Amino acid sequence: MESTPLLNRVRVLVVAADATMGDAVEIILHEAGAGVTRAGSWAEAVKRLSSVVVDVVLVFDWGLGMGAADMSRALRALSPGQGGETPLVLLTYDHVPSSATERIWAVRPTALEAMMRALRLAAGAAH
């Protein structure tokens, strides 16, 4: 008997400057049942958010030219129609406190299980 995918029908915007990293995460998320949209830069992510509805934004902060805290502030500065209220999961080595009230989850990039748990929490917060 097949198990239900962990992220069944969750729409995730993956922001990763490194294409190989983005490819790997996209495969993992698809296998978990998620729909994935990709962006290779923060500017591209903002454009995607204005045209595609997602449940959660997953950001790998290395190589994007801005720190995790700056990205969380930049996302929250967007209007709700542009995705400003979208839950954010940051894979980062920076110290960014997780905040359920701000719908921000910071996860060490070596913790795949923590990333999946944070994505489920974030997607739940979106509904």
C-alpha positions in Angstrom: 0.0 0.0 0.0 1.4 3.4 -1.0 1.7 6.0 1.6 0.3 9.5 1.2 3.0 12.0 0.0 4.1 14.3 2.9 3.6 17.5 0.9 0.7 16.4 -1.2 -0.5 19.4 -3.3 1.7 21.9 -1.5 3.0 24.5 -3.9 6.6 25.5 -3.2 8.7 28.2 -4.7 12.3 27.1 -4.5 14.9 29.9 -4.6 18.4 28.6 -5.2 21.3 30.3 -7.0 22.9 26.9 -7.5 21.1 25.0 -10.3 22.3 21.6 -9.1 21.0 22.3 -5.6 17.7 23.5 -7.0 17.5 20.3 -9.2 18.1 18.0 -6.2 15.6 19.7 -4.0 13.0 19.8 -6.8 13.3 16.0 -7.1 12.9 15.5 -3.4 9.9 17.8 -3.2 8.2 16.1 -6.2 8.7 12.7 -4.6 7.0 14.1 -1.5 4.0 15.2 -3.6 4.7 19.0 -3.8 4.4 21.2 -6.9 7.5 23.2 -7.5 8.2 26.5 -9.1 11.9 27.6 -9.3 13.8 30.9 -9.2 17.5 31.3 -9.4 17.7 34.7 -7.8 15.7 36.8 -5.3 14.6 39.2 -8.1 13.3 36.2 -10.1 11.5 35.0 -7.0 9.7 38.3 -6.6 8.6 38.1 -10.2 7.3 34.6 -9.8 5.4 35.5 -6.6 3.5 38.2 -8.5 2.3 35.7 -11.1 2.2 32.3 -9.3 0.4 31.4 -6.1 2.5 29.3 -3.7 1.9 27.9 -0.2 5.5 28.4 0.9 8.8 29.9 -0.2 11.9 27.7 0.3 15.2 29.7 0.1 18.8 28.4 0.0 20.4 31.7 1.0 24.0 31.0 -0.2 24.9 32.5 -3.5 21.9 34.9 -3.6 23.9 38.0 -2.6 21.8 38.8 0.4 21.5 37.3 3.9 18.7 35.3 5.3 17.4 38.1 7.5 17.4 40.5 4.5 15.4 38.0 2.5 12.8 37.6 5.2 12.5 41.4 5.5 12.3 41.7 1.7 9.5 39.1 1.5 7.5 40.8 4.2 7.9 44.1 2.5 5.9 42.8 -0.5 2.2 43.4 -0.6 0.0 40.4 0.2 -1.0 40.1 -3.4 2.7 39.8 -4.3 3.3 37.0 -1.8 4.3 39.2 1.2 2.4 37.0 3.6 3.7 33.7 2.2 5.4 31.4 4.8 9.1 31.3 4.4 11.5 28.4 5.1 15.2 29.5 5.0 18.0 27.0 4.7 20.8 29.0 6.1 23.8 29.0 8.3 22.9 32.5 9.5 21.3 33.0 12.8 17.7 33.8 12.1 15.2 33.1 14.8 12.2 31.0 13.6 8.9 32.7 14.3 5.6 31.0 13.8 3.9 34.4 14.2 6.0 35.8 11.4 5.6 32.5 9.5 9.4 32.1 9.2 11.3 28.9 9.8 15.1 28.8 9.7 16.6 25.4 9.1 20.2 24.3 8.9 20.8 23.0 5.4 22.2 19.7 6.6 18.8 18.8 8.2 16.6 17.4 5.5 14.1 16.0 8.0 13.9 19.5 9.6 13.4 21.1 6.2 10.5 18.7 5.4 8.9 19.3 8.8 9.3 23.1 8.4 7.7 22.9 4.9 4.7 21.0 6.3 4.3 23.6 9.1 4.7 26.5 6.8 2.2 25.1 4.3 -0.3 24.5 7.2 0.1 28.1 8.3 -0.8 29.2 4.7 -4.3 27.8 5.0 
